[in-house]
Amino acid sequence: MNNRSKSENFLTVAEIDIVRRSFLNLGDENARAGELFYQQLFEDNPELKRLFLSDISIQSEKLTNMLGMIVSQIHNMPELLPMLADLARRHLGYGVEAEHYRDVGDALIGTIRDVLGPKFRPEVEAAWTKAYEGIALTMIQCCYGRAGIEKYQMASSQN
């Protein structure tokens, strides 16, 4: 049996379920997760702080809200693709480069690991990693094309 949804998603139905359940487990920790994300991102990549001109608490809320919207539509690529394209274009305008997507992914997975604690099992990490990879590649393709994907992949191979 093919375990893919009818929307030709980049995740299996089981992986979508894992991402959704683990996102719900973040629950009341969403605000803290947003703050931890930026703390980790800037600790590992201080040069990225220049891209964020607004208050980080406001940015943290925007991050968790957007992540919630993406998770809610992750099963439905026809709905998700325009949202990701718009998000990618906005990030391009902020000065985000293709290789920055790797740093963001590392900080996101690390934050989810920290917030979920023992609930962050290998299958959760694998599902979130695969989900982020699909989202990042979609956004990079939208704004940077093949050259951007190659930069992202080079940044990934250096980690």
C-alpha positions, -999 to +999 in steps of 0.1 A: +000+000+000+013+034-008+015+054+024+014+088+006-016+111+008-035+120-023-020+154-023+014+139-033+029+151-001+066+148+007+056+131+040+038+098+045+006+098+064+024+084+095+050+111+093+023+138+091+006+123+122+039+124+141+046+160+132+011+170+142+010+151+174+044+164+185+034+200+175+004+196+198+027+184+225+045+217+224+012+231+236+017+258+263+053+258+255+048+276+221+059+310+234+089+295+251+097+275+220+098+306+198+121+323+222+144+293+225+144+290+187+158+325+183+182+321+212+196+290+196+197+305+161+216+335+172+239+316+195+250+293+167+248+321+140+253+355+155+256+371+120+219+363+114+207+387+141+211+416+117+182+402+096+158+407+125+148+443+131+117+438+151+113+428+188+122+391+191+092+383+213+069+395+185+090+376+160+087+345+182+050+347+182+049+351+144+072+320+141+050+298+162+018+310+145+033+304+110+045+270+121+011+261+134-005+271+100+021+250+081+015+220+104-023+224+100-019+222+062+010+198+058-013+171+045-026+194+018+001+205-006-022+225-030-031+247+000+004+247+015+024+256-016+010+292-021+016+299+016+052+286+014+058+307-018+045+338-001+066+331+030+097+325+009+092+358-010+088+377+022+120+361+036+139+370+004+129+406+010+143+404+046+177+393+032+175+356+039+198+336+017+194+300+006+221+287+029+204+303+059+176+277+057+200+251+070+208+272+101+171+277+107+164+240+103+191+231+128+177+257+153+141+245+148+149+208+153+171+216+183+143+237+198+117+210+193+141+185+209+146+208+239+110+215+245+097+180+240+124+164+261+119+127+264+089+128+239+115+137+212+121+102+200+140+092+169+108+089+148+098+124+158+132+138+148+131+119+115+096+132+107+104+168+116+137+167+097+120+154+066+091+179+070+116+208+073+137+196+044+106+195+021+094+229+033+129+245+030+135+231-005+101+243-016+107+278-004+143+279-018+131+267-052+105+294-052+130+323-048+164+309-057+158+281-081+184+253-086+213+275-077+198+281-043+191+245-037+227+237-045+239+264-019+215+249+007+228+214+000+264+226+003+256+242+036+240+210+047+271+189+038+293+212+058+274+204+090 
